[in-house]
Amino acid sequence: MAKWNVISSDSHIECSPVGWIERLPKNLRDDAPKLVKLPNGGDGIVVGNEAPAPLGLQLTGGQKFKDFVTKGHSFDQNLPGTGGPEQRLKEQDLDGVDAELLFCAVVATSLKKIKDPNMLNGIATAWNSWLSDFCSHNTDRLLGVGLAPPTTAKDAIAEMERIAKLPGLVVTQLLTFPNGGEWGTYGDEPFWAAANEMGMPICAHHNFGGESGHKSHPLPGQDDYKPLSMEGSIDLSVFAWLLTCDIPIPTIPILTIEQLFLGGVLDRYPNLRIFFGESGAGWLPYWMEQIDDRYSRHRHWAGVNLKMKPTDYIRKHFMFSFMEDRVAIENRARIGVDNIAWCNDFPHSVGDWPYSRETRERQMFDVPDNERRKLEGLNIAEFLKLITKEEKEGMAQEPRSEKVESLRVPARGERRAS
């Protein structure tokens, strides 16, 4: 068994689409995302008829803040986070990281813009095969996030079953609900049943959508797309908005979570666990305090009767990532020490590669070792089923092996500010 001290629960592979596009069926390649050279000399990614998306803030590893740019980077510069698996392992070593959960970037953005289901399925399978080869170089340290196509639950199940067999892939990512929309439906049930039976961990980057307002599913009236409902005299989406407690920020997965427990999904499939990458966690203590209060105030007139309190569902079924988030650390007991996991978001602009040791030490210097071990790596390792809960608890009692006595911990951002 690998001995992980530090695992980034949210990192990214930034690579040219050229490699994985070659794995698409030939009839799909002409319409696939393309790499183009922009007038400024940098690279851009073209999806369909949209303007090229330039490389910039997603490639800032090690740069000073004053050197950040929104465009002008190219893959041939071999910037941190764009190389092969050997380079990636060296970058982990430089940052004091033992392993990373590797999300896609360009691929996920492309899938959110493309409408053709054949292309969506093709890209998901091509990417997952390419990523499996990448992570197979070292499956203890390169932990791949397999993508389910955002088309139908049937397609998502088929790719999830394939992901489970691909070396190096450890979790299935949903970009939307399994039906391909941002609101849960009863057509998703076969996917949740399959994930529950397989014990497949599920993740999302931010959420499954649904943060843009009161919406029903775009295909009402079809049985497979009937929106999730709940006991009571009120529409689920309306009651869910009461429970957002006025903080439905787009990158926060509040409405995704609420749909799953209000719609009974978590009662029907109790083994489901879902991790939200790059969600942050400092907002959780406030929301978790407020959501139980709002539920107790409104459940009677609305006729809503859950089997557990909302916060019980949250602690049992969900995990969240954080980067520099002292508010979350100070309130970890309110959230649940087992429900949050550190990440470095490498090589994106929010992260601090290669100074993550300083970031972690600055915000966790007063956290007891047994809890810090969980936050820095063991929680996400257990979620991914790399270790059991019992093994996690035992490993948490082992002393931290990382030496920080001589580590200078400057103020946040000092090394890169000028």
Secondary structure, DSSP 4 states (H G I P E B T S, - for coil): ----S-EEEEEE----THHHHTTS-HHHHTTS-EEEE-TTS-EEEE-TTSPPEE-STT--TT--GGG--SS---GGG--TTSS-HHHHHHHHHHHT-SEEEEE-SHHHHHHHH---HHHHHHHHHHHHHHHHHHHTT-TTTEEEEEEPPSS-HHHHHHHHHHHTTSTTEEEEE-SS-TTSSSS-BGGGHHHHHHHHHHT--EEEES-SS-TTSS---SSTTSGGGPBP--SSSS-HHHHHHHHTTT---TTS-HHHHHHHHHTTHHHH-TT--EEEET--STTHHHHHHHHHHHHHHHHHHHT---SS-HHHHHHHHEEEEESS-HHHHHTHHHH-GGGEEE---TTSTTS-TT-HHHHHHHHHTTS-HHHHHIIIIIHHHHHTTSS-HHHHHHHHTSPP----TT---PSTTHHHH-
